[in-house]
Amino acid sequence: MNITLETIDARTSVRSYSGSALRSDDRRRIESAIAASGPCPFGGRPRFSLVEPGVSDDVASGRVGTYGVIKNAPAFVVGAIRTAPYAFADFGYALEGVVLAAAAEGLGTCWLAGTFDRSGVTGKLRLNDGELVPAVTPIGEPAERRTLVDSAMRALAGSKKRKPWSELFFDSGWDRPLTEGGAGPWARVLGAVRAGPSASNKQPWRVVRTGSEAEPGFHLFLDEDKSYNSAIRGVRVQEIDIGIAMRHFEAAARALGLPGAWTRLDVPPVSYDDPLLYYSSWVTR
Ligand SMILES: Cc1cc2nc3c(=O)[nH]c(=O)nc-3n(C[C@H](O)[C@H](O)[C@H](O)COP(=O)(O)O)c2cc1C
């Protein structure tokens, strides 16, 4: 599915749902977005299930506990991945594809890596050896009004705010910010990264542009908060944020007809220090 820039901008985390069951065409679209969510940039193969409490007697049905954070969601997308280097980035990339496809249909979602009953979902998915459940999302028609818990969660994370460009995007090296004006047609692509969801809205993505205006390269790094990133056992939650950023970058570039693809370079052309981690580069030639 082609995702528009308007869809990327309009997406927001929804924790309050109307309670209406999914319509059959929505269900079909979600299933096809799941089927089209790969291939993933690092070769991982996450698997996902659409779980609809009360609709199906399937083993994967039943409620997903969210400690009261999510209200009246008719369905969840739950998923698992085999742990491997960059597996969480692949998971983020893939599930954000489903999130954006849902947003395009006017359906709400909300990434949950902390506030859900992981052991309950683990039981439903019948994990294989080496697999774990990094995150899930509710999916459904948004309620007309947010619940108090929803508003409180948004206020706590400062969900509407984003860091200024000067803290996120850089020109040739870390000492020179890349301005919106200086980014040319790529400004809207970087804007799509900036609009993305991230755990606790920490926005840990950093991008350095190199090369010429005609053939730029964009190098993606994680500014890791180490204690935060290891707070959930076995899950590198900020690596999920990186995968989400990769999906947003790619979807926006495709929407604008800009060239390129993600490639992990052996040695990125930008030096970096701890706690920065290099992930991948958008290469245009
Ligand atoms: C990997 C990841 C994990 C998240 N985990 C939770 C969570 O456990 N509970 C929750 O209420 N929101 C969670 N969020 C949602 C973020 O708080 C939200 O994306 C951020 O505040 C930005 O708001 P927005 O999505 O409305 O733009 C998570 C987001 C991401 C990307």
The ligand as a Gaussian input file, in Angstrom:
#p B3LYP/6-31G(d) Opt

LIG

0 1
 C        8.391000       1.295000      20.811000
 C        7.286000       2.079000      21.468000
 C        6.765000       1.654000      22.698000
 C        5.711000       2.351000      23.303000
 N        5.173000       1.860000      24.477000
 C        4.087000       2.471000      25.026000
 C        3.473000       1.909000      26.173000
 O        3.900000       0.887000      26.712000
 N        2.364000       2.526000      26.661000
 C        1.832000       3.651000      26.080000
 O        0.808000       4.154000      26.554000
 N        2.415000       4.220000      24.976000
 C        3.521000       3.651000      24.446000
 N        4.106000       4.182000      23.292000
 C        3.516000       5.374000      22.642000
 C        4.373000       6.644000      22.832000
 O        4.216000       7.153000      24.133000
 C        3.978000       7.673000      21.761000
 O        4.280000       7.162000      20.491000
 C        4.705000       9.007000      21.937000
 O        4.329000       9.610000      23.164000
 C        4.405000       9.979000      20.783000
 O        3.021000      10.201000      20.680000
 P        2.254000       9.942000      19.302000
 O        2.436000       8.487000      18.967000
 O        0.819000      10.303000      19.604000
 O        2.878000      10.821000      18.255000
 C        5.177000       3.521000      22.690000
 C        5.726000       3.954000      21.463000
 C        6.742000       3.240000      20.854000
 C        7.255000       3.678000      19.520000

